[in-house]
Every structure is written in C-alpha cells, then in structure tokens.
C-alpha cells in the first residue's frame, strides 16, 4: 500500500504540548454559572495517547495515502469501480441468476459511485488540512520622494509558523473523516446488495406465482369442461357451471395480478442495478426452502460486531476525541515572521528589516470551541448507544417476522399444500363418480389454489427477513448517501483557516 505524506505519518510530538492535561481542565473555568463544572473526560483524550489512537492506519502501521480507498477493517469486499467491465453481467440465454443481478448492481448502482467519490473527497481534504502555509514574497518601498530621493526600496519575505502541532492534528481529524467515508461506502454496499436480494426474491416469488396461476387456470378450465360434460349427461345443473366459471375468472384475476406483481418487482430490480431500461428477463433460481434456526444471542452479538453503522458511530467518537485535543491547542500562538532587504538610495547603503510577532491569547483562548468540542464528543458517545439500541429493536422485529413466516412456510410445505392437493384430487375423482356434490369440489379446489399461492408468499417473506438478518438490517439501496462528518463540526477548510489565523 502506498505510504501517506510524511507529515501525516509522523507521531504527534508530545513534548511540544506538555501541559495538555492542564489545558483539558481549562474548559471548566469558562462554563457559565449553573452549568456543571466537571466534564468526565476519559484518559484516552490526553494527547499522550493520540500517537496510537488518533489516526487510522493500515496493516503496516502507515497512514493510507491521501485519497486512497481502503476497505474497512472489519468487513471484506471492495466497492467496484464505476463502470468496471469485469463486474458487468449480461442476461444468459436462460435468464438472470441472483449473482448476475448482484454484479450488475455493484457495477452500475449510482450510490456506490457517490460513496466512492466521498472517500476521494475526504482523502483530498486530509492532504490539504496538513499542509504548511506558503511564504509571501513582495516588494517594499519607504520614504520614496523624501527630499527628492528614491528612499529605501527592496524586497521582503514573510512566513507564518504554525505552532502546537495543529496541522498534524488537523490531519488526524481528517483521517477519521476519511475512515467514516469508507464505512459509509461499506454501509451503502450492504444496502444495495440487501435490496437487490430482497427484490430478486420478490420477483422470483411473483414469477413462481405466475407459473402456479397458469397451472390453476388449466385446472379451472378443465373443471368448467367437466361440468359442461356433466350437464350434457344430465348429471349437473346450470348453477354448477356458473360457479365453475366464477372460479375460473377468479383464478384468471390471480394470474393477471401475479404478472403485474412480477413486472413491478422486475422494475425494482432493474432500478437497483442502475439499468432501468433493462428488459424483463426470466429469473433463474429457486426460493430457498431450508431456513435455518436463528438464535437471538448469537445474532445480536454478530450484529454488534459487524454493523457498519455502529462502526461509523465509533469512528465519530474517535474523530470527536481528536477535535477536543485540537481545540485545546488552538490558543498556542503562531509565530509571524518577516525579513526584508532594501537599498537606501539617500546613503547608498543596504538596510535589513526583521520582524517577529505572536498574537497574545489574553481574551480569546478558544473557550467556546473547546466547550463545543466536548459537547460533540459526548453527543457522539450518546449516538453510538442510540444506534446499539435501535439495532436491537430492529433485530427483535425482524426476528419476529422471520420466525412467523418461516413456520408458516414450513407448515404450508410439509402439511397444508400436500393435504389440500390430496383432498382436492380425492374429491374431484369422487365427483366424477357421483360420490360428492359440486360444492365440495369447488371448496376443495379453492383451498388447494389458495394454499399453493400462500405457500409461495410465506416463503418469499421468510427469505426477505433472512436477507435482512444476514445483511445486518440495512436497506435503502437508492437512498441519498450521507456525507462523512455531517454533524456541524469544523471541516477541512474551517480547521485549516483556524490553524493559520492563530486567533
């Protein structure tokens, strides 16, 4: 992996900020009356611990190069490059598989490109906020025209020296912004894949319901023909024929609804793949029927350890820690220097001018920003706890849905569908022999139709819930991609301006 710029990779010089612990407590002296005067700041906030904790590093211990995209350290899998030809999938002669659709989405879904650009943006900011200020070179002229002389004319060079390792801490903060951008990209990758899988199963279910409905239409048409034959043999009456035709129309409506549902599900799949003009194509695959048991404790522990949303929250906490330390260093004044050389035409001699100045932090010690940084830090901690509780709530709801739909799917598969089929076949055969009346035939046939369709619907619901659990409860493959550090904290330009201002 390419190394980052040298200034970003250096450890923070603790000796240059030896009195940081005293400065950590300075915020207590600027709190207004009536506000709690102690802030419980954990030990890791001290700059002596920021050498290892402030900047995310790669496996070699080096900072990633500016703008370099790095896969988050917990979950594998890179977001593919926009327009990558390797990830382009094309419908085969028989249709599209789930893997085909996933690859199309990873290659073409616009939110993944947006998330990748967010990583590049934060990488650029990380480089910029740590750069030292440029020197200023100019012309100087004084006493021109005094007693008719040309005065003193020459040039000067001025330079601002930023003290207190402010620029290094700026880059440490920007590093956490870049890390958050990478987790945002990983989160979006999960959202896209989960939505693709869920929509694929929905479309596959609609396709299966269409196939079943066509079979049911054939059965209903045979039923109408059977009643007509019975009428010709004077073994049935016209009301039986009307009832048979009513049932045939009901099944035809079911078929039309299934076709409409498939078209809608296909359009959703096509949108998620970033190819809305993709023509409807048969889907290849089966709805998974063997659904595993899901234990609450193991699933919740896995969710907490892998959730990219929670990883983002932890990154924001680390970013806020660095921001507190950065704001505490702001009062350390920069050194303003200027060196000039001029020729005094009155005496024909060379004169030198040297100026050195520092702003005195007697009124503005950055009290307000320090206090705000503490508030952001504690808010980030609270937000992480909120996300943990929300994930727990979502998991409880999803596991409930999964448990209910799974047991329904298994019951339909193992009992209801086989028994309704056997009942219908026995009653239909008995009707042909005059053992049962036509009402029982209609009732058995309707029960068989409904069981077939409900079995598919429950299986789709169970698999969609399974996708949500396996996909860490993330959805929204076409939602707007959030920006890293969207909490109102000082961003790159603000941090750099603050560093150079020195006030």
ZAMARGU-4260 file (C-alpha; in steps of 0.2 Angstrom, whole numbers, plus 5000, padded with zeros to 4 digits):
<rodrens>
0) 5000/5000/5000 | 5007/5017/4996 | 5013/5027/5010 | 5004/5044/5015 | 5013/5060/5015
5) 5027/5061/5028 | 5020/5074/5039 | 5004/5064/5041 | 5013/5048/5046 | 5024/5056/5060
10) 5019/5053/5078 | 5012/5069/5087 | 5026/5077/5097 | 5020/5076/5115 | 5034/5086/5121
15) 5028/5101/5112 | 5011/5100/5121 | 5017/5095/5138 | 5004/5105/5148 | 4989/5097/5139
20) 4982/5089/5154 | 4980/5107/5162 | 4973/5113/5146 | 4960/5099/5147 | 4953/5106/5163
25) 4953/5124/5156 | 4935/5121/5149 | 4929/5121/5167 | 4934/5138/5170 | 4924/5145/5156
30) 4907/5137/5160 | 4893/5149/5164 | 4886/5149/5181 | 4873/5135/5184 | 4882/5123/5172
35) 4890/5108/5179 | 4909/5112/5181 | 4916/5095/5179 | 4917/5085/5162 | 4920/5067/5163
40) 4934/5066/5150 | 4941/5048/5149 | 4960/5046/5149 | 4962/5042/5130 | 4958/5061/5127
45) 4975/5066/5133 | 4987/5069/5118 | 5000/5057/5126 | 4988/5043/5119 | 4985/5051/5102
50) 5000/5044/5094 | 4992/5027/5093 | 4973/5031/5094 | 4971/5047/5083 | 4975/5041/5066
55) 4968/5026/5057 | 4982/5015/5050 | 4984/5001/5038 | 4991/4984/5042 | 5009/4990/5040
60) 5006/5004/5053 | 5007/5018/5040 | 4993/5030/5036 | 4984/5027/5019 | 4990/5039/5006
65) 4979/5054/5003 | 4964/5050/4993 | 4967/5031/4994 | 4952/5020/4996 | 4954/5007/5009
70) 4942/4993/5014 | 4935/4995/5032 | 4945/4984/5043 | 4930/4973/5049 | 4921/4968/5033
75) 4929/4962/5017 | 4924/4966/4999 | 4928/4982/4989 | 4916/4993/4981 | 4919/4990/4962
80) 4925/5005/4951 | 4911/5014/4942 | 4909/5006/4925 | 4920/4992/4929 | 4918/4980/4914
85) 4923/4965/4925 | 4908/4967/4935 | 4896/4969/4921 | 4883/4955/4920 | 4873/4951/4904
90) 4857/4940/4904 | 4861/4922/4899 | 4851/4913/4886 | 4840/4906/4900 | 4839/4921/4911
95) 4847/4930/4926 | 4853/4922/4942 | 4855/4931/4958 | 4873/4933/4956 | 4871/4941/4939
100) 4860/4954/4946 | 4871/4957/4961 | 4886/4960/4949 | 4876/4972/4939 | 4871/4982/4954
105) 4889/4983/4961 | 4895/4989/4944 | 4881/5002/4940 | 4871/5007/4956 | 4875/5026/4957
110) 4875/5027/4975 | 4891/5016/4976 | 4900/5028/4964 | 4894/5043/4975 | 4901/5034/4991
115) 4917/5031/4982 | 4919/5049/4977 | 4915/5053/4996 | 4931/5043/5000 | 4941/5053/4987
120) 4935/5069/4993 | 4940/5066/5011 | 4956/5060/5006 | 4960/5076/4997 | 4954/5086/5012
125) 4966/5075/5023 | 4980/5081/5012 | 4976/5099/5012 | 4972/5102/5030 | 4990/5097/5035
130) 5000/5107/5023 | 5010/5121/5030 | 5006/5139/5024 | 5016/5147/5009 | 5028/5161/5011
135) 5024/5178/5005 | 5037/5187/4994 | 5034/5205/4989 | 5042/5222/4985 | 5044/5236/4999
140) 5047/5254/4997 | 5048/5268/5010 | 5052/5286/5011 | 5051/5287/4992 | 5052/5306/4987
145) 5058/5312/5004 | 5070/5326/5000 | 5069/5321/4982 | 5077/5304/4985 | 5071/5287/4980
150) 5070/5282/4998 | 5073/5264/5003 | 5067/5251/4990 | 5069/5232/4991 | 5060/5216/4994
155) 5054/5206/5009 | 5049/5188/5013 | 5036/5184/5027 | 5032/5167/5034 | 5019/5161/5047
160) 5025/5146/5058 | 5010/5136/5064 | 5015/5130/5082 | 5007/5117/5093 | 5006/5103/5080
165) 4989/5110/5075 | 4992/5104/5057 | 4996/5087/5062 | 4980/5086/5072 | 4970/5093/5058
170) 4976/5078/5048 | 4972/5066/5061 | 4954/5073/5062 | 4953/5072/5043 | 4959/5054/5044
175) 4944/5050/5054 | 4933/5058/5042 | 4941/5048/5028 | 4938/5032/5038 | 4920/5037/5041
180) 4918/5039/5022 | 4925/5022/5020 | 4912/5014/5032 | 4898/5024/5023 | 4903/5016/5007
185) 4903/4999/5015 | 4886/5003/5023 | 4879/5008/5006 | 4886/4992/4998 | 4876/4982/5011
190) 4861/4992/5007 | 4862/4989/4988 | 4865/4970/4990 | 4852/4968/5003 | 4839/4977/4992
195) 4844/4968/4977 | 4842/4951/4985 | 4826/4955/4993 | 4819/4962/4977 | 4826/4947/4967
200) 4816/4935/4979 | 4801/4946/4977 | 4802/4945/4958 | 4806/4926/4959 | 4791/4923/4970
205) 4780/4933/4958 | 4787/4923/4944 | 4783/4907/4953 | 4765/4913/4957 | 4763/4916/4939
210) 4768/4899/4935 | 4756/4892/4948 | 4742/4903/4942 | 4744/4897/4924 | 4743/4879/4931
215) 4727/4883/4941 | 4719/4891/4926 | 4721/4875/4917 | 4713/4865/4931 | 4699/4878/4932
220) 4696/4877/4913 | 4696/4858/4914 | 4683/4860/4929 | 4672/4870/4918 | 4673/4857/4904
225) 4669/4843/4916 | 4654/4852/4922 | 4648/4855/4904 | 4650/4837/4901 | 4640/4833/4916
230) 4626/4845/4911 | 4625/4836/4894 | 4624/4819/4903 | 4610/4827/4914 | 4621/4825/4929
235) 4623/4843/4933 | 4614/4859/4933 | 4617/4877/4926 | 4621/4884/4943 | 4636/4872/4944
240) 4643/4878/4928 | 4641/4896/4933 | 4650/4893/4949 | 4664/4884/4939 | 4666/4899/4928
245) 4666/4911/4943 | 4681/4901/4950 | 4689/4901/4933 | 4688/4920/4932 | 4695/4922/4950
250) 4710/4912/4945 | 4712/4922/4929 | 4712/4938/4940 | 4725/4929/4951 | 4736/4926/4936
255) 4735/4944/4930 | 4739/4950/4947 | 4754/4939/4948 | 4760/4946/4931 | 4758/4963/4937
260) 4767/4959/4953 | 4782/4952/4943 | 4783/4967/4932 | 4783/4979/4947 | 4796/4968/4955
265) 4807/4967/4940 | 4806/4986/4938 | 4813/4987/4956 | 4827/4975/4952 | 4831/4985/4936
270) 4832/5001/4946 | 4843/4994/4959 | 4855/4988/4946 | 4857/5005/4938 | 4849/4999/4922
275) 4831/5005/4922 | 4829/5001/4903 | 4834/4983/4906 | 4820/4972/4898 | 4811/4960/4909
280) 4820/4943/4909 | 4816/4926/4916 | 4824/4924/4933 | 4834/4908/4936 | 4834/4900/4954
285) 4823/4894/4967 | 4817/4902/4983 | 4827/4894/4997 | 4816/4882/5007 | 4828/4876/5020
290) 4828/4891/5033 | 4840/4889/5047 | 4836/4892/5066 | 4842/4909/5072 | 4847/4912/5090
295) 4845/4929/5097 | 4861/4930/5107 | 4872/4924/5093 | 4864/4935/5080 | 4864/4951/5091
300) 4882/4948/5095 | 4886/4946/5077 | 4876/4962/5073 | 4885/4972/5085 | 4902/4966/5080
305) 4899/4969/5061 | 4887/4983/5059 | 4895/4996/5048 | 4883/5009/5056 | 4890/5006/5073
310) 4907/5007/5066 | 4903/5024/5059 | 4897/5029/5076 | 4914/5023/5084 | 4924/5032/5071
315) 4914/5048/5075 | 4918/5046/5093 | 4937/5045/5089 | 4935/5060/5077 | 4927/5070/5092
320) 4941/5065/5103 | 4954/5072/5091 | 4944/5088/5089 | 4944/5091/5108 | 4963/5090/5108
325) 4964/5100/5093 | 4953/5114/5100 | 4963/5114/5116 | 4979/5118/5106 | 4972/5132/5097
330) 4977/5146/5110 | 4995/5141/5107 | 5000/5156/5096 | 5008/5155/5079 | 5024/5164/5075
335) 5023/5178/5062 | 5040/5182/5054 | 5046/5195/5041 | 5063/5198/5033 | 5067/5212/5021
340) 5082/5219/5012 | 5082/5236/5004 | 5094/5249/4997 | 5094/5266/5005 | 5097/5277/4990
345) 5100/5293/5001 | 5115/5285/5009 | 5119/5271/4996 | 5118/5258/5009 | 5109/5241/5012
350) 5097/5240/5026 | 5089/5225/5034 | 5072/5223/5042 | 5067/5209/5053 | 5050/5207/5062
355) 5044/5193/5073 | 5027/5193/5081 | 5015/5182/5090 | 4996/5185/5095 | 4993/5186/5113
360) 4979/5174/5119 | 4973/5185/5133 | 4955/5187/5128 | 4952/5173/5115 | 4958/5157/5122
365) 4946/5147/5111 | 4935/5143/5126 | 4919/5142/5115 | 4926/5130/5103 | 4933/5119/5117
370) 4916/5118/5126 | 4908/5114/5109 | 4920/5100/5105 | 4917/5092/5122 | 4898/5093/5118
375) 4901/5085/5101 | 4911/5071/5109 | 4898/5067/5122 | 4885/5068/5109 | 4894/5055/5098
380) 4895/5043/5113 | 4876/5045/5115 | 4873/5042/5097 | 4883/5026/5097 | 4872/5020/5111
385) 4857/5025/5102 | 4862/5015/5087 | 4865/5000/5098 | 4848/5001/5105 | 4840/5004/5088
390) 4849/4989/5081 | 4842/4979/5095 | 4824/4985/5092 | 4826/4982/5073 | 4833/4964/5076
395) 4819/4960/5088 | 4806/4965/5075 | 4815/4956/5060 | 4817/4940/5070 | 4799/4940/5075
400) 4794/4942/5056 | 4807/4928/5051 | 4800/4916/5065 | 4782/4919/5060 | 4785/4917/5041
405) 4797/4903/5042 | 4785/4892/5052 | 4771/4897/5040 | 4782/4892/5025 | 4787/4875/5033
410) 4769/4872/5038 | 4762/4875/5020 | 4777/4865/5013 | 4775/4850/5024 | 4757/4849/5028
415) 4744/4861/5021 | 4749/4860/5002 | 4751/4841/5002 | 4735/4838/5011 | 4725/4851/5001
420) 4731/4843/4985 | 4727/4826/4991 | 4709/4832/4997 | 4706/4840/4980 | 4711/4825/4970
425) 4701/4813/4980 | 4685/4824/4980 | 4687/4828/4961 | 4688/4809/4957 | 4673/4806/4969
430) 4663/4819/4960 | 4667/4811/4943 | 4659/4795/4951 | 4644/4804/4958 | 4650/4802/4976
435) 4651/4821/4980 | 4642/4836/4975 | 4650/4850/4965 | 4650/4862/4980 | 4663/4851/4989
440) 4673/4851/4973 | 4673/4870/4972 | 4678/4871/4990 | 4692/4859/4989 | 4699/4867/4973
445) 4699/4884/4981 | 4708/4878/4996 | 4721/4870/4985 | 4723/4886/4975 | 4725/4897/4990
450) 4737/4885/4999 | 4748/4885/4983 | 4749/4904/4982 | 4750/4907/5001 | 4765/4894/5002
455) 4775/4905/4989 | 4770/4921/4998 | 4776/4915/5015 | 4792/4908/5008 | 4796/4925/5000
460) 4793/4934/5016 | 4804/4922/5026 | 4818/4924/5014 | 4817/4943/5014 | 4818/4943/5033
465) 4833/4931/5031 | 4841/4943/5019 | 4838/4957/5032 | 4846/4947/5046 | 4861/4941/5036
470) 4863/4959/5029 | 4864/4967/5046 | 4847/4975/5044 | 4852/4988/5031 | 4841/4993/5017
475) 4839/5008/5005 | 4850/5004/4990 | 4844/5020/4981 | 4843/5032/4996 | 4854/5048/4997
480) 4872/5044/5003 | 4876/5053/5019 | 4892/5063/5020 | 4905/5060/5032 | 4906/5072/5047
485) 4889/5079/5044 | 4886/5084/5062 | 4891/5103/5060 | 4909/5101/5067 | 4923/5111/5059
490) 4928/5103/5042 | 4944/5104/5032 | 4943/5122/5027 | 4937/5128/5044 | 4951/5118/5053
495) 4965/5125/5041 | 4958/5143/5042 | 4958/5141/5061 | 4976/5135/5061 | 4983/5149/5051
500) 4973/5163/5059 | 4980/5159/5076 | 4967/5169/5085
</rodrens>
